[in-house]
Amino acid sequence: MLVRFCLRMLVLVAFATFGGIGFGRSLAMLLWMSIIFSAVMGSIRRESPFGGVLNYWDETVAYATVYALVGAVSQTVPV
């Protein structure tokens, strides 16, 4: 999960760099989509939140944390 999270963050940052609406807003929208995707995948796979193994729910919390940090740093991102 950690490798998957780091690789996805690299891809999200790369796509946000070339976003036409600015880096902060692009990254926020991509993180929002990642939060939804991870939550849906955790539901489909019926993974238990707060289990003994890292899973999609933990990834959802990590994306939400990064989204909150982006919102706190950037004034243009609605939180």
JOUR-V995161 format. One record per residue. N is the residue number from 1. SS is DSSP state (helix for helix, strand for strand, loop for the rest). PSI is psi in whole degrees, -180 to 180 (* if undefined). OMEGA is omega in whole degrees, -180 to 180 (999 if undefined). Layout:
n=N ss=SS psi=PSI omega=OMEGA
n=N ss=SS psi=PSI omega=OMEGA
//
This chain:
n=1 ss=loop psi=-38 omega=-179
n=2 ss=helix psi=-41 omega=178
n=3 ss=helix psi=-44 omega=179
n=4 ss=helix psi=-43 omega=179
n=5 ss=helix psi=-46 omega=-179
n=6 ss=helix psi=-42 omega=178
n=7 ss=helix psi=-42 omega=178
n=8 ss=helix psi=-37 omega=178
n=9 ss=helix psi=-39 omega=176
n=10 ss=helix psi=-43 omega=179
n=11 ss=helix psi=-43 omega=180
n=12 ss=helix psi=-42 omega=179
n=13 ss=helix psi=-39 omega=179
n=14 ss=helix psi=-45 omega=178
n=15 ss=helix psi=-37 omega=-180
n=16 ss=helix psi=-30 omega=179
n=17 ss=helix psi=-37 omega=-178
n=18 ss=loop psi=9 omega=180
n=19 ss=loop psi=142 omega=-177
n=20 ss=loop psi=-13 omega=-177
n=21 ss=loop psi=10 omega=-180
n=22 ss=loop psi=153 omega=-175
n=23 ss=helix psi=-48 omega=-176
n=24 ss=helix psi=-47 omega=-179
n=25 ss=helix psi=-39 omega=178
n=26 ss=helix psi=-46 omega=180
n=27 ss=helix psi=-39 omega=179
n=28 ss=helix psi=-44 omega=180
n=29 ss=helix psi=-40 omega=178
n=30 ss=helix psi=-37 omega=176
n=31 ss=helix psi=-39 omega=178
n=32 ss=helix psi=-43 omega=177
n=33 ss=helix psi=-35 omega=178
n=34 ss=helix psi=-36 omega=177
n=35 ss=helix psi=-47 omega=-179
n=36 ss=helix psi=-45 omega=-180
n=37 ss=helix psi=-46 omega=-179
n=38 ss=helix psi=-39 omega=178
n=39 ss=helix psi=-40 omega=178
n=40 ss=helix psi=-43 omega=180
n=41 ss=helix psi=-38 omega=177
n=42 ss=helix psi=-36 omega=178
n=43 ss=helix psi=-43 omega=-180
n=44 ss=helix psi=-42 omega=-179
n=45 ss=loop psi=-4 omega=179
n=46 ss=loop psi=44 omega=178
n=47 ss=loop psi=145 omega=-180
n=48 ss=loop psi=132 omega=176
n=49 ss=loop psi=148 omega=178
n=50 ss=loop psi=35 omega=177
n=51 ss=loop psi=-177 omega=-179
n=52 ss=loop psi=-14 omega=-178
n=53 ss=loop psi=143 omega=177
n=54 ss=loop psi=135 omega=-178
n=55 ss=loop psi=-166 omega=-177
n=56 ss=helix psi=-29 omega=179
n=57 ss=helix psi=-38 omega=176
n=58 ss=helix psi=-37 omega=177
n=59 ss=helix psi=-37 omega=177
n=60 ss=helix psi=-44 omega=179
n=61 ss=helix psi=-38 omega=179
n=62 ss=helix psi=-44 omega=178
n=63 ss=helix psi=-39 omega=179
n=64 ss=helix psi=-37 omega=178
n=65 ss=helix psi=-45 omega=179
n=66 ss=helix psi=-38 omega=177
n=67 ss=helix psi=-43 omega=179
n=68 ss=helix psi=-38 omega=178
n=69 ss=helix psi=-41 omega=177
n=70 ss=helix psi=-41 omega=178
n=71 ss=helix psi=-34 omega=180
n=72 ss=helix psi=-33 omega=-178
n=73 ss=helix psi=-41 omega=-176
n=74 ss=loop psi=133 omega=180
n=75 ss=loop psi=-15 omega=-176
n=76 ss=loop psi=-10 omega=-176
n=77 ss=loop psi=121 omega=176
n=78 ss=loop psi=129 omega=180
n=79 ss=loop psi=* omega=999
//
